[in-house]
Each structure stands twice: as C-alpha cells, then as structure tokens.
C-alpha cells in the first residue's frame, strides 16, 4: 500500500465517535472495518424497467471487488424511471428531471456518510449522466459502470427493438400491418434485461463515459446478461481502491480534453442528440468550460463511421462482437482524433489502455473505414437562426433531405400534434412544431419518440419536418430538430411562430429560420404572455430552477440571468 487509505477511519477515532461506530456495527462492521476506506456502491436497481432489473446483482459484484481489494463497501440505492414506458404520456415530464434527482441523491449519501470512494452503476438513459454528475460533485475517487445493453429481439427472422414497436404503431395506423402483426412485434421486442439496444441514449452515454475515462476499458460494450458484465463490476470495485491508493480524483480525469474525447466518440458512433444535453451538464458539474459550440467544432472534423440503429443496421451487441467501443477508440486514436494522454480510472492514460485493446474484427461491417464513412463529418448538427438563436440540435444520420422549407403546423403540446398525425391532417412538406415542452415549459423537456416513430411508420419521416423545444429519444430518426433554444416558455422565438409561417431547416448551412420580419416578430413579442410555470413538487422545483437546454438544462447554475430571453417571464 503506497498511501495511508484510512481516510474515513478518522471519523471513528475517539470516545465521542462511539455512537457512529455502534450504528455501523449494526449493519455488519467489525473493529477491523473501521480502519478501511469506505466505498459506496450506488445501485440503480429497480423493477420498473428492464434497463435496471438486473443491477442489484451487479452491485453485489462491485461490492465483492471493493472488499477483496481492501475496502469496506456498502450498497445504497437511488431511483430510475423508464423513458420507453413513459414515452408519449405525462410521465415523460419526469424523465429529464430524474437525472438531477439521481445525481443529488447519490451526492447526498456520499457526502452525508463521508464515503471515501464510489462505484456508480447505471442502466437507463438518465442513470448514466446522473451518476456522472454525482461523481463530479462528490469529488471522491470513483468509477462508473454501465449495466449493459439488452439483446435484440427477433421477429420474422430480423432483429428488432423497442423502437420497432413505436414504428409499428405508425405502420398499423397506415394500414400496412394488422393487430396480430403489431402484437408479434410488441411481444418480441424486449427479450430480457438491459438498456435499449441501438446507439440510443443509454449506449451513447455509456460509450461517452468510457471515452471520457470514467469507465473501465471495454465495460460500455459488454451486454447486460453476461459474465463479462459481472466482471466489469467486480473490477470497478477494485479500481476505486486503486484510485484511492494513487490519489486520482474525478477532476484529474474529467478534463476538457476528456470531454472532447467523449464528443468525438459520440460523433463517430452516430449517438443520441441527448448526448449534447448530458455532456454539457456533466461538464458543468466538473467545472469544465464546455459549450454547445465545442460540439459544433468537433462535428465538423469527426466522420460518422458506425452503421448502428436507429438509422443503421446493427445494435450494440453487434458492436461488442466485433471489438466494442475500445476497438473503435483504437482506430480513432491511431487516426489522430483522440487525446491519448488523458488519465483514466485504470490509473493509466487512454493511449496506454488502448495498447491492450482488441482490433476490430477482420471483415466486420459494423464500423466503416475512414475512406468510406457514413458521413464525412459528425451527424449531430447544431443549427442556429432567428428561430433558435441559442442553438438547436438535429441528428442527420441516414437523412437524405438536407434542406426542408414549408408551412408551420403549430401545436402547444404533443397529444394534439399526435392526434393530427393519426388523423392524417399533416401533409407532405409541412413543418410540424411542438412547443412549450422545453426544460421549463414541459416541464422536463419530454422526448418525442412516440410521434416521430409514428411518422416513420407512416412513411413521412423525410416528408414532414418535426421541430420542438423538447427532446428526441436516441431511437428517433428522420427529419427532426430538437432542443430549440430559447424555449417557448421563456419567450423564445418559437413561441412567436404562427400557423402557416414558412420555416426553413438547412443542415448544410446549419440554419433554422422562419420567414417573418423583425418588425412582425417584435409586435408578436409585445403581445405574448408567458403561461404559468408548474408550481408543485419535483416538477415545480425543476421548472423554476432549470436552465436553457443550450447550457445542459442544469438546476444549479448560479448567478445566471433571471430570464433567458428578451422578455420577462411572468409566472
């Protein structure tokens, strides 16, 4: 042992600490345990979603690894919600806010119990950024472990997943499949434990965490129900003890260059638009100066090389079989796209880790060569213009339409917009707008997978543009633009849009505009009145504290402007 690791043991020295020791004896501590560093294992186990139903056993494995390394580990829990289950319902308002509940609850336990180290295990979409925000705020040596991806379902000889069900609803509405066919898709889509299988938000953020150096090499790719995943967790427990020995803290790993590595991997893999929101929030917690413009800068230089769902053919399990995220990072490093000197949770640099990484399987088709990429640049594109002066986000992987101009069809909530689509009231060429669903307005910035999936199922995904100040699931594909900022709730330009206004989205020029004069916009702005904010419970707290999506929709942004638009919000 190179350092005295009896950090928390000092809390138990002296006669006045007898009550503290007495309480811990009741949960199994012995005299010897009071001399060991206490390592928290934050488990997001829950029966409410397949993403997390297996995580208790993984927490036990992490506890075993930490104990065998010489620590005294203790498991504690936090919440999770299922985006897939709440999608298209009022429950989706709680999704993004749960990220902060998770982060705050983990930080609270680590701080209140004076824990010396932390293993955090997450599964569903908000667990991963929630755990990483907590790690940054807790400032103790820590490792994040991803609970792993679900295996694909099988239907009619093809791999399917949860997005197949949403698109099946659209096919059913269009009359191309019947009740029986839709039920077959429903029953086969999710065969067991693990997070949604494509390069959706959970797999995107797991890959980003590994690229950032906060997860052990290879751990983001191992599927949920494998011995490899249990080994990941056991190794993470031991790794935290090693970090304590070496005195390596999250701030030593979560640097600006590490975040740039994470963004690079997300672009190369064609990850979820939610990655922009979450990586900004994690950087804020880590006190790293990262902005939406950094995503724009990196997008222009990093090619999209992964043929992964939702716009591609393969799922995360396929990527695992051909070498995983480590193999992709290895080729990115060799091509000069990554900062190899970044510290990681192994105590080694990224470049040192990748020397031991596997090569991509010869003959594989999941990852394209650099001379034949899916796109020559990244697929997550930041758009700006008079409709979104602070930036909006479009995912252009697999989208052939580069420019769309058409009349706005404006809805102030998702159910009314969905009803219009299902009733065939939206026409080819339209720009479907769903507003007042941003961080404050939703509240909670709900995802629009349900309506985007229906548009895909009806064959309208590149005939109708879908715009919102809310979010999209990582499973969404098509001509969609989200995160429009400032949001409608604070008087952003999207609040001033009227039915029939011509809206133009151009991914080549990175513009999103409405053909309305400044004089007319000023007149509309003067007549606009903000709807009341949600005032009760967790959503009320969230609505009154959350920032603009272009800043990561964080809730502890101190000294910010009281208003994020050119008008004063009236509550």
Beta strands, then each sheet from edge to edge (+ up, - down):
strand 1: 38-43
strand 2: 72-77
strand 3: 117-122
strand 4: 141-146
strand 5: 153-155
strand 6: 158-160
strand 7: 380-385
strand 8: 388-395
strand 9: 403-411
strand 10: 431-434
strand 11: 465-468
strand 12: 480-485
strand 13: 502-506
strand 14: 511-514
sheet 1: 2+ 1+ 3+ 4+
sheet 2: 5+ 6-
sheet 3: 7+ 8- 12+ 11+ 10+ 9+ 13- 14+
end
